[in-house]
Amino acid sequence: MVSNRQPYIHEFVEGELRYVVPSGGVTTALDPIMQECGGTWVAYGGGKGDWYAVDDKNRIMVPPDDPAYTLRLVWLTEAEEQGYYDGFSNTALWPLCHNAYTEPVFNLDDWETYKSVNQEFARHVLDEIGGQPAAVFTQDYHLAMLPRLIREADPDIITGQFWHIPWPNPEIFRICPWQDELLDGLLGNDMLGFHIGDHCNNFLDTVSRTLTSRVDHEYSRISYKDELTVVRPFPISVDFEQINQDAEGQYVDEEMDRLTDELNLGGKLIGLGIDRIDYTKGIPHRFRAMGRFLEKYPEYIGKVVLVQAGVISRIQVDAYQQLSAQIEELLEEINGKFGRDGWLPIIYMPTDLPDVTLMALRRMARFCVVSSLHDGMNLVAKEYVASRFDEDGVLILSPFTGAAQELTDALIVNPYAIEQFADAIHQAVEMPYEERRFRMVQMREIVRENNIYKWAALMVEDLMQGARRSRRPVRTR
């Protein structure tokens, strides 16, 4: 496994070296798989204590409490992190692939750093493999060049990659000055996965219009440089049974009591948003909808609270600084207009909350709002469903998420349509228990059946089949 983000970060807390589990859907989803399967996970070592936790080969066994696999860390300088992560990955590729109307910034220095960091990852991966038979499963958009680098170094290594964010249509992707190089890197994979079929089709169309290749839309595969890459949709999911079990814990009940007292939530109907604070998540749209809901249905003033939890990230990027300022302005406006007698319509918690707190909030919420403007999947929706062992609660879900194609019993609402969004909140608040339960039971069965282990099994099966096909000579007419 190879990814930018590591599944365990080591920090010094009061002089002691301790580990923390970072927030983020990718690491949360993949760590259970690695614990089951074993192997090595190569990732960037970004924790201040990571250097002191690893051995002389930059390795450490994880999870620390019950070691199951090896974590090997890659070290980057501050300049490399700035150019590769904050720069090309998140000011160029991230906005390029999300239809959220934030203009990508293409900087040559960032691009050169992105390539050099991919080369550094390749060096570590190849050193870890040591010439032995291996399969490398790369995650996400930070490492688009890695598969080609690995294949050129050792053609016998099986390479697969999952792209966790959307893939745009060719007309959008063509604005990238280095589209040919990025596509060449990704086509170093035997198998390339996306969340949904639309993203697969966009990728096939992009390659067809950009590179000299043979694209087979019927079988979703690409012949390029006498090599074959299969392209498949794999909707990622969560560990349903583990989340369901954790939600029933006594410590969650105790945390619910604490939050009720601390946030003055007693007797209130609670709405919930859990997001990394990102302009693709539609948080301002969510706040405006909450304000409009209270305007249209003033009888709920003082009775309904939207709790917005999330981690502020990428603060070095201008677009994220602007988003934070916009959120603060909306909070002041809406809470100032409707707040009274110690009650605020929106409670904003922009911090990295403990897992038990997030679980308690899911349990407490009458409705959960996922209002992404564009998202690959969005696991928040599935985590909410998996946590509701009581078979209650309403999911309000944007149609611009991959999850909306599976969780059709959610209230699907366009986050740009504020009137309909406000009405969806009203519907969630007013919905009878029988209907809430019916919808939740249907969604829970879908998430239970299509869990993270099934996702991984299908990926590995297609990866190995794709590798066998790609090793055969490609016939050309």
Backbone hydrogen bonds, N-H to C=O, Kabsch-Sander energy under -0.5 kcal/mol:
donor,donor_aa,acceptor,acceptor_aa,energy
2,V,137,F,-2.1
3,S,42,V,-2.3
9,I,20,V,-2.9
11,E,9,I,-0.5
11,E,18,R,-3.2
13,V,11,E,-0.6
13,V,16,E,-3.4
14,E,12,F,-0.5
16,E,13,V,-1.8
18,R,11,E,-3.3
18,R,16,E,-0.6
20,V,9,I,-2.9
28,T,24,G,-1.7
29,A,25,G,-2.2
30,L,26,V,-2.1
31,D,27,T,-2.1
34,M,30,L,-2.1
35,Q,31,D,-2.3
36,E,32,P,-1.5
37,C,33,I,-2.7
38,G,34,M,-2.9
41,W,70,T,-3.0
42,V,1,M,-3.0
42,V,40,T,-0.5
43,A,72,R,-2.3
44,Y,4,N,-1.9
45,G,74,V,-2.7
46,G,44,Y,-1.1
49,G,10,H,-2.9
50,D,10,H,-0.6
50,D,47,G,-1.1
52,Y,49,G,-0.7
53,A,49,G,-0.7
53,A,50,D,-1.3
54,V,50,D,-1.3
55,D,59,R,-2.2
58,N,55,D,-2.0
60,I,71,L,-1.8
62,V,69,Y,-2.8
66,D,63,P,-0.8
68,A,62,V,-3.4
69,Y,62,V,-2.5
70,T,39,G,-2.6
71,L,60,I,-3.1
72,R,41,W,-3.0
72,R,70,T,-0.5
73,L,58,N,-2.5
74,V,43,A,-2.4
81,E,77,T,-2.6
82,Q,78,E,-2.3
83,G,79,A,-2.4
84,Y,80,E,-2.9
85,Y,81,E,-1.9
86,D,81,E,-1.6
87,G,82,Q,-1.9
88,F,83,G,-2.9
89,S,84,Y,-1.8
90,N,85,Y,-1.5
91,T,87,G,-2.8
92,A,87,G,-0.7
92,A,88,F,-0.9
93,L,88,F,-2.6
94,W,89,S,-1.9
96,L,92,A,-1.8
97,C,93,L,-2.1
98,H,94,W,-0.9
100,A,98,H,-2.2
103,E,101,Y,-0.5
105,V,91,T,-3.4
106,F,104,P,-0.5
107,N,105,V,-0.8
111,W,107,N,-2.3
112,E,108,L,-2.5
113,T,109,D,-2.2
114,Y,110,D,-2.8
115,K,111,W,-2.2
116,S,112,E,-2.2
117,V,113,T,-2.6
118,N,114,Y,-2.1
119,Q,115,K,-2.0
120,E,116,S,-1.8
121,F,117,V,-2.5
122,A,118,N,-2.3
123,R,119,Q,-2.1
124,H,120,E,-1.9
125,V,121,F,-2.7
126,L,122,A,-2.8
127,D,123,R,-2.0
128,E,124,H,-2.3
129,I,125,V,-2.2
130,G,126,L,-2.4
132,Q,129,I,-1.4
136,V,158,I,-3.3
137,F,135,A,-0.5
138,T,136,V,-0.7
138,T,160,G,-3.0
139,Q,2,V,-2.6
140,D,138,T,-0.5
140,D,162,F,-3.5
143,L,140,D,-0.8
144,A,141,Y,-0.7
146,L,143,L,-0.6
148,R,185,G,-0.5
149,L,145,M,-1.7
150,I,146,L,-2.4
151,R,147,P,-2.6
152,E,148,R,-2.5
153,A,149,L,-1.5
154,D,150,I,-2.6
157,I,154,D,-1.8
158,I,134,A,-2.3
160,G,136,V,-2.6
161,Q,191,M,-1.8
162,F,138,T,-2.3
163,W,193,G,-2.9
164,H,162,F,-0.8
172,I,169,N,-1.0
173,F,169,N,-2.3
174,R,170,P,-2.0
175,I,172,I,-1.5
176,C,173,F,-1.9
179,Q,176,C,-1.4
182,L,178,W,-2.1
183,L,179,Q,-2.5
184,D,180,D,-2.5
185,G,181,E,-2.2
186,L,182,L,-2.3
187,L,183,L,-2.2
188,G,185,G,-1.4
189,N,186,L,-1.6
190,D,159,T,-3.1
191,M,159,T,-1.2
192,L,230,V,-2.8
193,G,161,Q,-3.0
194,F,232,R,-2.2
199,H,196,I,-0.5
200,C,196,I,-1.4
201,N,197,G,-2.7
202,N,198,D,-2.2
203,F,199,H,-2.0
204,L,200,C,-2.6
205,D,201,N,-2.5
206,T,202,N,-2.3
207,V,203,F,-2.6
208,S,204,L,-2.4
209,R,205,D,-1.9
210,T,206,T,-1.1
210,T,207,V,-0.5
211,L,207,V,-2.4
213,S,211,L,-1.1
214,R,223,S,-2.5
215,V,213,S,-0.5
216,D,214,R,-0.6
216,D,221,R,-3.1
217,H,215,V,-0.8
220,S,216,D,-0.7
221,R,216,D,-1.8
222,I,229,T,-2.7
223,S,214,R,-3.0
224,Y,222,I,-0.6
224,Y,227,E,-2.9
227,E,224,Y,-1.2
229,T,222,I,-2.5
230,V,190,D,-2.3
231,V,220,S,-2.8
232,R,192,L,-2.1
234,F,194,F,-3.7
236,I,234,F,-0.6
240,F,238,V,-1.5
243,I,239,D,-2.4
244,N,240,F,-2.9
245,Q,241,E,-2.2
246,D,242,Q,-2.8
247,A,243,I,-2.3
248,E,244,N,-0.7
248,E,245,Q,-0.9
249,G,246,D,-1.7
252,V,249,G,-0.8
253,D,249,G,-1.3
254,E,250,Q,-2.2
255,E,251,Y,-1.8
256,M,252,V,-2.4
257,D,253,D,-1.9
258,R,254,E,-2.0
259,L,255,E,-2.7
260,T,256,M,-2.3
261,D,257,D,-1.9
262,E,258,R,-3.0
263,L,259,L,-2.7
264,N,261,D,-0.6
265,L,260,T,-2.2
266,G,260,T,-0.7
268,K,265,L,-2.1
269,L,303,K,-3.1
270,I,268,K,-0.5
271,G,305,V,-3.5
272,L,367,F,-1.7
273,G,307,V,-2.5
275,D,309,A,-2.2
277,I,311,V,-2.7
278,D,276,R,-1.4
281,K,278,D,-1.8
286,R,282,G,-1.9
287,F,283,I,-2.3
288,R,284,P,-2.5
289,A,285,H,-2.2
290,M,286,R,-2.0
291,G,287,F,-2.3
292,R,288,R,-2.6
293,F,289,A,-2.5
294,L,290,M,-1.8
295,E,291,G,-1.6
296,K,292,R,-2.6
297,Y,293,F,-2.4
300,Y,297,Y,-2.2
301,I,298,P,-1.8
303,K,300,Y,-2.3
304,V,300,Y,-1.5
305,V,269,L,-2.7
306,L,345,P,-3.2
307,V,271,G,-3.0
307,V,305,V,-0.6
308,Q,306,L,-0.6
308,Q,347,I,-3.2
309,A,273,G,-3.3
309,A,307,V,-0.7
310,G,349,M,-1.8
311,V,275,D,-0.5
313,S,277,I,-0.6
317,V,314,R,-2.1
320,Y,317,V,-1.0
321,Q,317,V,-1.6
322,Q,318,D,-2.4
323,L,319,A,-1.7
324,S,320,Y,-2.3
325,A,321,Q,-1.9
326,Q,322,Q,-2.2
327,I,323,L,-2.6
328,E,324,S,-2.2
329,E,325,A,-2.0
330,L,326,Q,-2.3
331,L,327,I,-2.6
332,E,328,E,-2.3
333,E,329,E,-2.3
334,I,330,L,-3.1
335,N,331,L,-2.5
336,G,332,E,-1.6
337,K,333,E,-1.7
338,F,334,I,-2.4
339,G,335,N,-2.0
340,R,343,W,-1.9
343,W,340,R,-2.5
347,I,306,L,-2.6
348,Y,346,I,-0.6
349,M,308,Q,-3.4
349,M,347,I,-0.5
351,T,349,M,-2.1
353,L,351,T,-1.4
358,L,354,P,-2.0
359,M,355,D,-2.6
360,A,356,V,-2.2
361,L,357,T,-2.3
362,R,358,L,-2.1
363,R,359,M,-2.2
364,M,360,A,-2.0
365,A,361,L,-1.5
366,R,270,I,-2.1
367,F,270,I,-1.6
368,C,394,V,-2.5
369,V,272,L,-3.3
370,V,368,C,-0.5
370,V,396,I,-2.9
371,S,281,K,-0.5
371,S,369,V,-0.5
373,L,280,T,-2.9
374,H,280,T,-1.1
375,D,400,F,-2.1
382,K,378,N,-0.6
383,E,379,L,-2.7
384,Y,380,V,-2.3
385,V,381,A,-1.9
386,A,382,K,-2.7
387,S,383,E,-1.7
388,R,384,Y,-0.7
388,R,385,V,-1.0
389,F,387,S,-1.7
391,E,388,R,-2.0
394,V,366,R,-2.1
396,I,368,C,-3.2
396,I,394,V,-0.6
397,L,395,L,-0.6
397,L,411,L,-2.5
398,S,370,V,-2.0
401,T,398,S,-0.9
403,A,377,M,-2.0
404,A,401,T,-0.7
405,Q,402,G,-1.6
406,E,403,A,-1.3
407,L,403,A,-3.1
408,T,406,E,-1.6
410,A,407,L,-1.5
411,L,395,L,-3.1
412,I,410,A,-1.0
413,V,397,L,-2.1
413,V,411,L,-0.5
417,A,414,N,-1.4
418,I,416,Y,-1.3
421,F,417,A,-2.5
422,A,418,I,-2.8
423,D,419,E,-2.1
424,A,420,Q,-2.1
425,I,421,F,-1.9
426,H,422,A,-2.0
427,Q,423,D,-2.6
428,A,424,A,-2.4
429,V,425,I,-2.2
430,E,426,H,-2.3
431,M,427,Q,-1.6
436,R,432,P,-2.4
437,R,433,Y,-3.0
438,F,434,E,-2.2
439,R,435,E,-2.5
440,M,436,R,-2.5
441,V,437,R,-2.8
442,Q,438,F,-1.8
443,M,439,R,-2.1
444,R,440,M,-2.8
445,E,441,V,-1.9
446,I,442,Q,-1.5
447,V,443,M,-2.3
448,R,444,R,-2.7
449,E,445,E,-2.3
450,N,446,I,-2.9
451,N,449,E,-1.2
452,I,238,V,-2.0
455,W,451,N,-2.1
456,A,452,I,-2.2
457,A,453,Y,-2.4
458,L,454,K,-2.5
459,M,455,W,-2.1
460,V,456,A,-2.8
461,E,457,A,-2.4
462,D,458,L,-2.4
463,L,459,M,-2.7
464,M,460,V,-2.6
465,Q,461,E,-2.2
466,G,462,D,-3.0
467,A,463,L,-2.3
468,R,464,M,-2.0
469,R,465,Q,-2.1
470,S,466,G,-2.8
471,R,467,A,-1.3
472,R,469,R,-1.4
475,R,473,P,-0.6
